[in-house]
Each structure stands twice: as C-alpha cells, then as structure tokens.
Amino acid sequence: MYRRIRELREDNDLTQTYMAKLLNVNQRTYSRYETGEHEISLASLSKIADFYNVSTDYLLDRTDIKKPYPKSKLPKS
C-alpha cells in the first residue's frame, strides 16, 4: 500500500506537504504513511482513494485495477 500512495503522489506531481494538508496531518506523519512507519486510518485511506479516484483495494495492493467501485445506493442508517 505504501508504495502505491507514494507512486500516485509522485505521478501527479504533488508534494507530501500538499497531501498532508488534504488529510489534516503534518508532513512528517504523511511521510511515515509512505514508508509504512505509521498506519493510515480508514478515513484517510478513503480520502486518498477518493482524491485519486481509485479503489481502496488498489491502494491496499489487493488488485491492479485502479477504477473505484460504484457508490452504494443503500440508504444510510
């Protein structure tokens, strides 16, 4: 997973500082996400997936298909 979030950031010419601001964390924390020294919260993982328009399974290295799944139409409880 950590390799993929770094590759996506670099492929989009973004800085760690930019992504850290997007996730409301400091740059050092984001850097640790990319090296695997710090676990990414589910909320941050979802935000990253939405930002790059990829699935969380892609970020988690469970698939090589980037396309996100269709949004659920189930009513929220």
Summary of the structure (lengths in Angstrom):
residues: 77
radius of gyration: 12.8
end to end distance: 30.4
largest distance: 38.6
contacts: 165
relative contact order: 0.16
helix: 55%
strand: 0%
